[in-house]
Amino acid sequence: MYSREEVKAITDKVLNMASKAGDAEVEFSGGERSATRFANSTITANMVQYDRQVSITVHQGSRSGNASTRQFDDASLETMVKEAMAAAEKGRENPNRQPLLGAQEYVEVDAALPVAVNFGPAERARMARQSIDVSDKMQTVGS
């Protein structure tokens, strides 16, 4: 996962790349998906997947264009910005487009409990093992 500072650095980099495009909005999204599966009283999968994406919407007059990428190297970010600018140039006029609010200040939120953040594959495997042990004790097959 990315820290607040890392997300801000990527966002600032994208906004700087889009500085000559007019107005721009950047959205950074991502998360973690994890799973432990077991069948026939055996763990069959224990994985973690990190998803991340940055998107930009460029506004040129009353036209806008959007692009996104999952690659955060400079070349990929630059390509994303160019694609959004090209889409904005080809886009339809939107006479109802409202102006952007400008830079925003966000309250820092620590919304994840450390026990949940630190709950990884080893902890999930231990819990699966406990379920499998119950099945074994009852002479059944756990899944």
C-alpha positions in Angstrom: 0.0 0.0 0.0 1.0 3.6 -0.5 1.5 6.1 2.2 -0.3 9.5 2.1 3.0 11.1 1.1 3.6 8.6 -1.8 0.1 9.1 -3.1 0.6 12.9 -3.0 3.9 12.7 -4.8 2.4 10.6 -7.6 -0.6 12.9 -7.8 1.6 16.0 -7.9 3.7 14.4 -10.6 0.6 13.8 -12.8 -0.7 17.3 -12.2 2.6 18.8 -13.2 2.6 16.7 -16.4 -0.9 18.0 -17.2 -0.1 21.6 -16.3 -0.5 22.8 -19.9 -3.7 20.9 -20.4 -6.0 23.3 -18.6 -7.9 22.1 -15.5 -7.3 18.5 -14.3 -8.6 16.1 -11.7 -6.5 13.2 -10.5 -7.9 10.2 -8.7 -5.8 7.6 -7.0 -7.5 4.3 -6.1 -6.4 1.0 -4.9 -6.7 -1.6 -2.2 -5.7 -5.1 -1.1 -7.6 -8.3 -1.8 -6.6 -11.4 0.1 -7.9 -14.9 0.4 -7.2 -18.2 2.0 -9.0 -21.2 0.6 -9.1 -24.7 1.8 -10.6 -27.9 0.6 -10.3 -31.6 1.6 -8.9 -30.4 5.0 -5.9 -28.8 3.2 -5.1 -25.1 2.4 -5.2 -24.8 -1.4 -4.5 -21.1 -1.8 -3.2 -18.3 0.4 -2.7 -15.1 -1.5 -2.6 -11.3 -1.4 -3.2 -9.0 -4.4 -2.6 -5.3 -4.4 -4.6 -3.2 -6.9 -3.8 0.3 -7.7 -4.8 2.8 -10.4 -4.4 6.5 -11.1 -6.8 8.3 -13.3 -6.8 11.8 -14.7 -9.6 13.9 -16.2 -8.5 16.8 -18.3 -10.8 19.7 -19.0 -10.2 21.9 -22.0 -12.8 24.6 -22.1 -16.1 22.7 -22.0 -14.6 19.4 -23.2 -13.1 16.7 -21.1 -11.1 13.5 -21.5 -10.2 10.8 -19.1 -7.4 8.1 -19.0 -6.0 5.8 -16.4 -3.1 3.5 -15.8 -1.9 0.9 -13.3 1.7 1.6 -14.1 3.3 4.4 -12.1 6.6 4.9 -14.0 7.1 8.3 -15.6 6.6 7.0 -19.2 3.3 5.4 -18.3 2.0 8.5 -16.4 3.1 10.7 -19.3 1.2 8.4 -21.8 -1.9 8.5 -19.6 -1.8 12.4 -19.5 -1.4 12.6 -23.3 -4.3 10.1 -23.8 -6.6 12.2 -21.6 -5.6 15.4 -23.4 -6.2 13.8 -26.8 -9.6 12.6 -25.6 -10.5 16.1 -24.4 -9.6 17.5 -27.8 -11.9 15.1 -29.5 -14.6 15.3 -26.9 -18.0 17.0 -27.3 -18.7 20.4 -26.0 -20.5 20.4 -22.7 -22.2 23.7 -22.1 -23.3 22.6 -18.6 -19.8 21.8 -17.3 -19.2 23.4 -13.9 -15.8 24.8 -13.0 -13.6 22.7 -10.7 -13.4 23.7 -7.1 -9.6 24.1 -7.1 -7.1 22.5 -4.7 -8.7 20.9 -1.7 -7.4 20.3 1.8 -8.3 16.8 3.2 -8.5 15.8 6.8 -6.2 13.0 7.6 -8.2 9.8 8.4 -6.7 6.8 10.1 -9.6 4.5 9.3 -8.0 1.1 9.6 -7.3 -0.7 12.8 -3.7 -1.9 13.1 -4.9 -5.5 13.9 -6.8 -5.6 10.6 -3.9 -4.0 8.6 -1.4 -6.5 9.9 -3.8 -9.5 9.4 -2.0 -11.3 6.6 -1.6 -14.8 5.0 0.0 -16.3 8.1 -2.9 -15.2 10.4 -5.5 -16.4 7.8 -3.6 -19.8 7.5 -3.7 -20.2 11.3 -7.5 -19.6 11.3 -8.0 -22.0 8.5 -5.9 -24.6 10.4 -8.1 -24.1 13.4 -11.2 -24.9 11.3 -9.4 -27.9 9.7 -8.5 -29.2 13.2 -12.2 -29.0 14.2 -13.1 -31.1 11.1 -10.3 -33.6 11.8 -11.5 -34.0 15.4 -15.0 -34.7 14.1 -13.7 -37.0 11.5 -15.1 -34.9 8.7 -13.5 -33.2 5.7 -13.2 -29.4 6.0 -13.6 -27.0 3.1 
